[in-house]
Amino acid sequence: MRNAGDERGDLLVVNSGDGRVRLEWDDEVVKSAADAGLGIDHNGYLAPYALLPRSARPW
């Protein structure tokens, strides 16, 4: 999915069920998030690198 406009776009993913669902992101999406200063924490949530342990950072 790509934003075809010039302004910021948001994506909301809704999963059914009561259990925790871990999404599998394409490598391109993970790299784009890292380029924006974001990563996945140990619980599988998106978080700014400043809040992640050093072991989760790409550098």
C-alpha positions in Angstrom: 0.0 0.0 0.0 1.4 3.4 -0.9 0.2 6.9 -0.2 -0.4 8.5 -3.6 -0.9 12.0 -2.1 1.4 14.6 -0.9 0.2 14.7 2.7 0.7 12.1 5.5 -1.5 9.1 5.4 -2.3 6.7 8.3 -3.2 3.0 8.1 -5.3 1.3 10.7 -5.2 -2.5 10.8 -8.0 -4.2 12.7 -7.9 -7.9 13.5 -10.7 -10.0 14.8 -10.6 -12.2 17.9 -9.7 -11.9 21.5 -6.1 -13.1 21.2 -3.0 -11.1 20.5 -2.2 -11.1 16.8 1.4 -10.4 15.6 1.5 -9.0 12.1 4.3 -10.1 9.7 5.6 -7.0 8.0 7.3 -7.0 4.6 11.1 -6.2 4.8 10.4 -3.0 2.8 8.0 -1.8 5.4 10.4 -2.6 8.2 13.2 -0.7 6.4 10.9 2.3 5.8 10.0 2.4 9.5 13.6 2.2 10.5 14.4 5.0 8.1 11.7 7.0 10.0 13.3 6.2 13.4 10.8 3.4 14.3 11.3 -0.2 15.2 9.4 -3.2 16.7 9.7 -3.7 20.4 9.9 -7.1 22.2 6.1 -7.3 22.4 5.7 -6.7 18.6 4.6 -3.1 18.9 5.9 -0.2 16.9 8.0 2.2 18.9 10.5 5.1 18.4 14.1 3.9 18.6 14.7 6.2 21.6 12.4 3.9 23.6 13.9 0.6 22.4 16.9 -1.2 23.9 20.1 -0.8 22.0 19.9 -4.4 20.8 16.8 -3.6 18.8 18.4 -0.7 16.9 19.9 -1.1 13.5 23.1 0.7 14.3 
